[in-house]
Amino acid sequence: MKKKWLSFMTIIVLLMIALIYSVNAGSIHVSFGELINGLITGTNGDVQVIRDLRLPRIIIAVFAGASLSVSGVLLQAVMRNPLAEPGIIGVSSGAGFMAMLMVVIFPTLYFYMPLFAFLGGALAFFLVYSISWKSGLDPLRMILIGVAINAIFTSLSQTFNYRGSYTTSMVQEVTTSTLAMKKWSDVEIMVIYGTIGLLLALTVYAWCNYLALEDKTAKSLGFNVNLARFVISGIAVLLASVATATAGLFVFVGLLVPHIGRILVGTDHKVLIPFSALLGALLILLSDTLGRTLIAPNEIPASIIMALIGGPFLIFLLRKSDRIYGN
């Protein structure tokens, strides 16, 4: 219990530090008092620049990180597979493709883009789940089919990059993992849909714990396994889809964060889900902040920074820990 509380407090403190640093990271610096006063009065030009350019991307980074991480936790619970992740099994690419398609066909329905992205993510997950079913679910088969579905939707998405028209720039703005030039309208979308998904995820933690049992054991306890899988999958798809539609494609965070979370706070989803949300928010925020400051005024996509940080760190953690999924 002490380790769990220490892990929570450490992540919260680090997230607060990262938020403060990110606000002032760049060519414009203001004190905390000036920031608060400027946000209230609107008379400080530097604060207005920070408000319009930095704060939207910071908020989106935090919510996207939390959403993708929790989505990874939920999908791994549903599939009983530590490699399940919205980017790997095609949910993110399906959501991204549908978001592209809708932006091109119905550009005036921008606010409803997360809904279209959800439909794309749900379609991708349905294809993976249905094709993988063969007298039961085989974790390895699901991952392999997920990789194939991901490749299909990624290929479809890339075809838009060769249209040579104005829609190309619109599509790239939707799917890029660089959080530059995000607007408060994007924040509104991310916060509304992301908050709904995260709150729903917290309500199904007990179901996630039951899914760690064998299906026969869970059913003998009166637990409706199929209904739980359907509901939890829907929440996971919603979280991954809104994050992809608003922040872009991040393939790694939903895989890395749950592994770290299980090592630090255990496998009880009542603790794992909120911890993963905080840790995911921290990692994406740090990735975006580093991406926009390392080679300023140019930027490195946050997804690249995430992979560079997360890959070696995950290998290190797995080599140092004897924990495995479900134990």
C-alpha positions as CSV (number, residue, x, y, z in Angstrom):
1,M,0.0,0.0,0.0
2,K,2.8,2.4,0.8
3,K,4.4,1.8,-2.6
4,K,1.1,2.6,-4.3
5,W,0.6,5.9,-2.5
6,L,4.3,6.8,-3.1
7,S,3.9,6.1,-6.8
8,F,0.7,8.1,-7.0
9,M,2.2,11.1,-5.2
10,T,5.4,11.0,-7.3
11,I,3.4,11.0,-10.5
12,I,1.2,13.8,-9.4
13,V,4.1,16.0,-8.3
14,L,6.0,15.3,-11.6
15,L,2.9,16.1,-13.6
16,M,2.5,19.4,-11.8
17,I,6.1,20.3,-12.4
18,A,5.8,19.3,-16.0
19,L,2.7,21.5,-16.4
20,I,4.5,24.5,-14.9
21,Y,7.6,24.0,-17.0
22,S,5.6,23.4,-20.2
23,V,3.7,26.7,-19.8
24,N,7.0,28.6,-19.7
25,A,9.0,26.5,-22.1
26,G,9.8,28.6,-25.2
27,S,10.8,32.1,-26.1
28,I,8.1,33.8,-23.9
29,H,8.4,33.5,-20.1
30,V,6.1,34.9,-17.4
31,S,5.8,34.4,-13.7
32,F,3.0,32.4,-12.2
33,G,1.5,35.5,-10.8
34,E,1.7,37.3,-14.1
35,L,0.1,34.2,-15.8
36,I,-2.9,34.1,-13.5
37,N,-3.4,37.9,-13.6
38,G,-3.0,38.0,-17.4
39,L,-5.6,35.2,-17.8
40,I,-8.0,37.0,-15.6
41,T,-7.6,40.5,-17.0
42,G,-6.5,39.8,-20.5
43,T,-4.2,42.8,-20.5
44,N,-0.8,41.0,-20.8
45,G,0.2,40.3,-24.4
46,D,2.7,37.6,-23.5
47,V,0.1,35.8,-21.4
48,Q,-2.4,36.0,-24.3
49,V,0.2,34.3,-26.6
50,I,0.7,31.6,-24.0
51,R,-3.1,31.2,-23.6
52,D,-3.8,30.9,-27.3
53,L,-0.7,28.8,-28.4
54,R,0.6,26.8,-25.5
55,L,-2.4,26.1,-23.2
56,P,-4.5,24.3,-25.8
57,R,-1.7,21.9,-26.7
58,I,-0.9,21.3,-23.1
59,I,-4.5,20.4,-22.2
60,I,-4.9,18.2,-25.2
61,A,-1.6,16.5,-24.5
62,V,-2.7,15.7,-20.9
63,F,-6.1,14.4,-21.9
64,A,-4.8,12.5,-24.9
65,G,-2.1,10.8,-22.8
66,A,-4.7,9.8,-20.1
67,S,-7.2,8.6,-22.7
68,L,-4.7,6.4,-24.7
69,S,-3.2,4.9,-21.5
70,V,-6.6,4.0,-20.0
71,S,-7.7,2.6,-23.4
72,G,-4.6,0.4,-23.4
73,V,-5.5,-0.9,-19.9
74,L,-9.0,-1.7,-20.9
75,L,-8.1,-3.5,-24.1
76,Q,-5.5,-5.6,-22.3
77,A,-8.1,-6.5,-19.8
78,V,-10.6,-7.5,-22.5
79,M,-8.1,-9.5,-24.6
80,R,-6.1,-10.8,-21.6
81,N,-3.0,-9.8,-23.7
82,P,-0.2,-7.5,-22.6
83,L,0.4,-6.5,-26.2
84,A,-3.1,-5.2,-26.8
85,E,-2.9,-1.5,-27.5
86,P,-5.2,0.7,-29.7
87,G,-2.4,1.6,-32.1
88,I,-1.2,-2.0,-32.6
89,I,-4.6,-3.7,-33.1
90,G,-5.8,-1.0,-35.5
91,V,-8.3,1.0,-33.4
92,S,-6.3,4.2,-33.7
93,S,-5.7,3.8,-37.4
94,G,-9.3,3.0,-38.0
95,A,-10.4,6.1,-36.0
96,G,-7.9,8.2,-37.9
97,F,-9.0,7.0,-41.3
98,M,-12.7,7.7,-40.5
99,A,-11.8,11.1,-39.1
100,M,-10.0,11.9,-42.4
101,L,-12.8,10.7,-44.5
102,M,-15.4,12.8,-42.6
103,V,-13.2,15.9,-42.7
104,V,-12.9,15.6,-46.4
105,I,-16.5,14.9,-47.1
106,F,-18.2,16.9,-44.4
107,P,-15.7,19.7,-43.3
108,T,-18.5,21.6,-41.5
109,L,-19.1,18.7,-39.1
110,Y,-15.7,19.2,-37.4
111,F,-17.1,19.1,-33.8
112,Y,-18.6,15.7,-34.5
113,M,-15.3,14.3,-35.7
114,P,-14.8,12.2,-32.5
115,L,-18.1,10.5,-33.2
116,F,-17.0,9.5,-36.7
117,A,-13.6,8.5,-35.3
118,F,-15.4,6.3,-32.7
119,L,-17.2,4.6,-35.5
120,G,-14.0,3.9,-37.4
121,G,-12.3,2.6,-34.2
122,A,-15.3,0.4,-33.4
123,L,-15.2,-1.0,-37.0
124,A,-11.5,-1.8,-36.7
125,F,-12.0,-3.5,-33.3
126,F,-15.1,-5.4,-34.5
127,L,-13.1,-6.7,-37.5
128,V,-10.2,-7.8,-35.2
129,Y,-12.6,-9.5,-32.7
130,S,-14.8,-11.2,-35.2
131,I,-12.0,-12.5,-37.5
132,S,-10.0,-13.7,-34.5
133,W,-12.9,-15.7,-33.1
134,K,-12.4,-19.4,-33.8
135,S,-13.8,-21.6,-31.0
136,G,-12.7,-18.9,-28.6
137,L,-10.3,-16.0,-28.5
138,D,-6.6,-16.7,-29.1
139,P,-4.4,-13.8,-27.8
140,L,-1.7,-14.3,-30.4
141,R,-4.2,-14.6,-33.3
142,M,-5.9,-11.3,-32.2
143,I,-2.6,-9.4,-32.2
144,L,-1.6,-10.7,-35.6
145,I,-5.0,-9.9,-37.1
146,G,-4.9,-6.5,-35.4
147,V,-1.5,-5.8,-37.0
148,A,-3.1,-6.6,-40.4
149,I,-6.1,-4.5,-39.8
150,N,-3.9,-1.6,-38.7
151,A,-1.8,-1.9,-41.9
152,I,-5.0,-1.8,-44.0
153,F,-6.4,1.3,-42.4
154,T,-2.9,3.0,-42.3
155,S,-2.6,2.4,-46.0
156,L,-6.0,3.8,-46.7
157,S,-5.1,6.9,-44.7
158,Q,-1.9,7.4,-46.5
159,T,-3.6,7.6,-49.9
160,F,-5.0,10.9,-48.8
161,N,-1.5,12.3,-48.7
162,Y,-1.2,12.1,-52.5
163,R,-4.4,13.9,-53.4
164,G,-2.5,17.1,-54.1
165,S,-5.4,19.3,-53.0
166,Y,-6.4,21.5,-50.1
167,T,-8.0,18.5,-48.3
168,T,-4.5,17.1,-47.9
169,S,-3.5,19.8,-45.4
170,M,-6.8,19.3,-43.6
171,V,-6.2,15.6,-43.3
172,Q,-2.6,16.1,-42.1
173,E,-3.8,18.5,-39.4
174,V,-6.2,15.9,-38.2
175,T,-3.8,13.0,-38.0
176,T,-0.5,14.5,-37.2
177,S,1.0,13.7,-33.8
178,T,2.5,17.2,-33.5
179,L,0.2,19.2,-31.3
180,A,1.2,22.6,-32.8
181,M,-1.6,25.1,-33.7
182,K,-4.3,23.4,-31.7
183,K,-7.2,25.6,-30.9
184,W,-9.6,26.0,-28.0
185,S,-12.3,24.3,-30.1
186,D,-10.0,21.2,-30.2
187,V,-9.6,21.5,-26.4
188,E,-13.4,21.5,-26.0
189,I,-13.8,18.3,-28.1
190,M,-10.9,16.5,-26.2
191,V,-12.1,17.5,-22.8
192,I,-15.8,16.7,-23.3
193,Y,-15.4,13.3,-24.9
194,G,-12.2,12.4,-23.0
195,T,-13.8,13.2,-19.6
196,I,-16.8,11.1,-20.4
197,G,-14.6,8.1,-21.4
198,L,-12.4,8.4,-18.4
199,L,-15.3,8.6,-16.0
200,L,-16.9,5.6,-17.6
201,A,-13.6,3.7,-17.4
202,L,-13.5,4.2,-13.6
203,T,-17.0,2.6,-13.3
204,V,-16.0,-0.7,-14.8
205,Y,-12.8,-1.4,-12.9
206,A,-14.5,-4.4,-11.1
207,W,-15.5,-5.9,-14.5
208,C,-11.8,-5.6,-15.6
209,N,-10.7,-7.5,-12.5
210,Y,-13.3,-10.3,-13.2
211,L,-12.0,-10.6,-16.8
212,A,-8.6,-11.6,-15.4
213,L,-10.3,-14.9,-14.5
214,E,-11.0,-17.7,-16.9
215,D,-14.4,-17.3,-18.6
216,K,-15.8,-20.5,-17.0
217,T,-14.7,-19.3,-13.6
218,A,-16.2,-15.8,-14.1
219,K,-19.5,-17.2,-15.4
220,S,-19.8,-19.6,-12.5
221,L,-19.7,-16.5,-10.2
222,G,-22.7,-15.1,-12.2
223,F,-20.6,-12.6,-14.1
224,N,-21.8,-11.8,-17.7
225,V,-18.5,-12.0,-19.5
226,N,-19.7,-11.1,-23.0
227,L,-21.6,-8.0,-21.8
228,A,-18.5,-6.8,-19.9
229,R,-16.3,-7.3,-22.9
230,F,-18.7,-5.4,-25.1
231,V,-19.1,-2.4,-22.7
232,I,-15.4,-2.2,-21.8
233,S,-14.3,-2.4,-25.4
234,G,-16.7,0.4,-26.3
235,I,-15.2,2.6,-23.6
236,A,-11.7,1.8,-24.8
237,V,-12.6,2.5,-28.4
238,L,-14.1,5.9,-27.4
239,L,-11.0,6.9,-25.5
240,A,-8.6,5.9,-28.3
241,S,-10.8,7.4,-31.0
242,V,-11.2,10.8,-29.5
243,A,-7.5,11.0,-28.7
244,T,-6.6,10.0,-32.2
245,A,-9.1,12.4,-33.8
246,T,-7.9,15.4,-31.7
247,A,-4.2,14.7,-30.9
248,G,-3.1,12.4,-33.7
249,L,-1.6,8.9,-33.9
250,F,0.3,7.7,-30.9
251,V,1.1,4.0,-31.2
252,F,3.2,3.4,-28.1
253,V,1.7,5.0,-25.0
254,G,-1.1,2.5,-24.5
255,L,1.4,-0.3,-24.5
256,L,4.0,1.2,-22.2
257,V,2.0,2.8,-19.5
258,P,-0.1,-0.2,-18.4
259,H,3.2,-2.2,-18.0
260,I,4.7,0.4,-15.8
261,G,1.5,0.8,-13.9
262,R,1.3,-3.0,-13.0
263,I,4.9,-2.9,-11.8
264,L,4.4,0.2,-9.6
265,V,0.8,-0.2,-8.3
266,G,-0.2,-3.8,-9.1
267,T,-3.0,-5.3,-11.2
268,D,-6.1,-4.1,-9.3
269,H,-7.8,-1.9,-11.9
270,K,-9.4,0.3,-9.2
271,V,-5.8,1.6,-8.8
272,L,-4.3,0.9,-12.1
273,I,-6.8,2.9,-14.2
274,P,-6.4,6.3,-12.4
275,F,-2.6,5.7,-12.1
276,S,-2.3,5.0,-15.8
277,A,-4.3,8.1,-16.7
278,L,-1.9,10.3,-14.7
279,L,1.2,8.6,-16.0
280,G,0.0,8.7,-19.6
281,A,-0.8,12.4,-19.2
282,L,2.8,13.0,-17.9
283,L,4.5,11.1,-20.7
284,I,2.6,12.7,-23.6
285,L,3.1,16.2,-22.0
286,L,6.8,15.6,-21.6
287,S,7.1,14.3,-25.2
288,D,5.3,17.3,-26.6
289,T,7.3,19.8,-24.5
290,L,10.6,18.2,-25.5
291,G,9.5,18.0,-29.1
292,R,8.9,21.7,-29.4
293,T,12.0,22.8,-27.4
294,L,14.9,20.5,-28.4
295,I,15.4,22.0,-31.8
296,A,13.3,25.2,-31.6
297,P,11.9,26.9,-33.6
298,N,11.4,23.5,-35.5
299,E,9.5,20.7,-33.8
300,I,9.8,16.9,-33.5
301,P,6.5,15.1,-33.5
302,A,5.5,14.0,-29.9
303,S,5.0,10.4,-31.1
304,I,8.6,10.2,-32.1
305,I,9.8,11.5,-28.7
306,M,7.4,9.1,-27.0
307,A,8.9,6.1,-28.9
308,L,12.5,7.2,-28.2
309,I,11.8,7.6,-24.5
310,G,9.4,4.7,-24.0
311,G,11.1,1.9,-26.0
312,P,14.3,1.7,-24.0
313,F,12.5,2.4,-20.8
314,L,10.0,-0.5,-21.3
315,I,12.9,-2.9,-22.2
316,F,14.7,-1.8,-19.0
317,L,11.6,-2.3,-16.8
318,L,10.8,-5.7,-18.2
319,R,14.4,-6.9,-17.7
320,K,14.4,-5.6,-14.1
321,S,11.0,-6.9,-13.1
322,D,9.8,-10.4,-12.7
323,R,6.1,-9.4,-12.9
324,I,4.1,-10.6,-15.8
325,Y,0.6,-9.7,-16.9
326,G,-2.1,-11.0,-14.6
327,N,0.3,-11.9,-11.7
